[in-house]
Amino acid sequence: MGHHHAPATQIARRPRLLVLGLLLPLLGLTVVLLVALRPDGEIKVDALQSAKARGVVTAVVPCPLAPDECDRATVRLTDGVGAGSVVTARAVKHPLVPRVETGQRILLGVVEAADPADRYLYVDQDRSRPLLLLAGLFAVAVIALSRWRGLAALGALAVTAVVLTQFVVPAILSGSDPLLVAVVGGTAIMVLALYLTHGINVHTSVALLGTIGALMLTAVLGQVFLRLTRINGLSSDGASEVASYVPGVELKGLLIAGLVIGALGVLDDVAITQTAVVWELSAAKPTATRRELFAAGLRVGRAHVAAVVNTLVLAYAGAALPMLMLFSISGVPETYVLSTERVAVEVVRALVGGLGIIAAVPITTALAAAVAKLEPVPGERVDAGSRVEDREGGSVAGADGEVGDGGAVADRGTVAATDPGR
């Protein structure tokens, strides 16, 4: 006697309904906060506004009155104030300042109220062309390796830049809570980037839920430990200058915002990987329970976490290397160095970011195990067709496949999609 089976469409709909029930409220709240927190206009500080120009150096001679202190460069302006004209610009000679040479492209500051001979000042090298070349090589390499998926990843990178420059930075400058802005902006970045790169499907939605959960935990831990370590944020690069020009900015919140955004890229990598692993395990052994899927996925996640946590810590350590060298030559004891704010900030960033990554593994694995077990099981009878098709996540299971004693699926069965983005 056969048992009654629910229609395949109803079974396949269950994981989507569960994920949508969890995700839609979060997405709705994110949209509302994006609109509410975004400032109406740009915030500019008049004291920092100055005219700019760029051009090509055609000749360089020492300054007549101080040949050892500066050079006079003849520059053909290509952009900015006076574009198309030829001017002279003063360039200071200093071991830490790159020397100006004929043929170089340089950036200039313009003091419009000064005499014509002193109106243009050398600021820095114009690096736009080599940077564009590097960006082009990067884009070509990504597309050559990943093709359409690589193109989508580049689109996600552009979306990230837009959210950061058009929402996160203006909202913080306008006086909004940096922590709230970072969480909302980070959520928006992950929603757009993950769906654009991996497609709109159940697998990506589960990974997104895991990322958001780990992101919120990272923000809370950052808030707690910045308070416990009594870090005020004044030692961070550029923070004191921002506070002097925009008094409403909360520096401690600015640190947390940077911590949250810095951990985003690794969090989504961990979440996507764990989701793919659980679905693959479920496809290979359809009879596995949620507990078995969770335990197996966690074993894979441990190895992944060990690598990405080390990557994150090394990234922060690399950024702080000049500062560590300065402390080293000063002969300050290590315990003293660790307690200084400049070092303690980097320690908190690295370790809190690492805790967020660690949390992403069990959170995402648990969600994926719960949802994967709601999908149709290979070998289960269906009302129409030879397989159950999940329109969002691709082919889920073959109805013709049989499960052997060891839990393997027979060749005729169509197994779950191995790539969560398909």
Secondary structure, DSSP 8 states (H G I E B T S, - for coil): -------HHHHHHHHHHHHHHHHHHHHHHHHHHHHHHS-SS----GGG--EEEEEEEEEEEE-SS-TTTEEEEEEEEEEETTTTSEEEEEEE--TTS----TT-EEEEEE-TTS-GGGSEEEEEE--HHHHHHHHHHHHHHHHHHHTHHHHHHHHHHHHHHHHIIIIIHHHHHTT--HHHHHHHHHHHHHHHHHHHHH-SSHHHHHHHHHHHHHHHHHHHHHHHHHHHTT--STTSTTHHHHHHH-TT--HHHHHHHHHHHHHHHHHHHHHHHHHHHHHHHHHH-TT--HHHHHHHHHHHHHHHHHHHHHHHHHHHHHHTHHHHHHHHHHT--HHHHHHSHHHHHHHHHHHHHHHHHHHHHHHHHHHHHHHHTTS--TT---SSSSEEEETTTEEEEESS--B-TTS-B-TTS----S-TT-
